[in-house]
């Protein structure tokens, strides 16, 4: 998924169900100058989503004890 975020940043958002964000990212990445910020944005967003999933698992594990 990280490679998708680098080469096709808008697709990374679309695959995670963030359609409006994906469209905004696509508009940004149409230009060559905007490609790098779009890729960085997609990677950071992906890492934040993964961190949220880890936190939810930890909270669930703590509550079940």
C-alpha positions in Angstrom: 0.0 0.0 0.0 3.0 2.3 0.6 4.1 1.9 -3.0 0.6 2.9 -4.2 0.8 5.9 -2.0 4.1 7.0 -3.6 3.2 6.3 -7.3 -0.6 6.8 -7.2 -1.4 9.0 -4.2 -5.0 9.6 -5.2 -5.6 5.9 -5.5 -4.3 5.3 -2.0 -7.1 7.6 -0.7 -9.8 6.1 -2.9 -8.9 2.5 -1.8 -9.4 3.6 1.8 -12.8 5.1 1.0 -11.8 8.8 1.2 -13.3 9.9 -2.1 -13.3 13.7 -1.7 -9.7 13.6 -0.4 -8.7 11.4 -3.3 -10.1 13.9 -5.8 -8.3 16.8 -4.2 -5.1 14.7 -4.2 -5.6 13.9 -7.9 -6.0 17.6 -8.7 -2.8 18.3 -6.8 -0.8 15.5 -8.4 -1.8 16.5 -12.0 1.1 18.9 -11.9 4.7 17.6 -11.6 5.4 20.1 -8.8 2.3 18.9 -6.9 3.2 15.2 -7.2 5.7 15.2 -4.3 3.4 16.9 -1.8 0.6 14.6 -2.8 2.8 11.5 -2.3 4.0 12.8 1.1 0.4 13.6 2.1 -0.8 10.1 1.1 2.1 8.4 3.0 1.5 10.4 6.1 -2.3 9.8 5.9 -1.6 6.0 5.5 0.7 6.0 8.5 -1.9 7.8 10.6 -4.6 5.3 9.6 -2.3 2.5 10.7 -1.6 4.1 14.0 -5.3 4.6 14.6 -5.9 0.9 14.0 -3.1 0.0 16.4 -4.6 2.3 19.1 -8.0 0.9 18.7 -6.7 -2.7 19.1 -4.8 -1.6 22.3 -7.8 0.1 23.8 -9.9 -2.9 23.0 -7.3 -5.2 24.7 -7.1 -3.0 27.8 -10.9 -2.8 28.1 -11.3 -6.6 27.8 -9.0 -7.2 30.8 
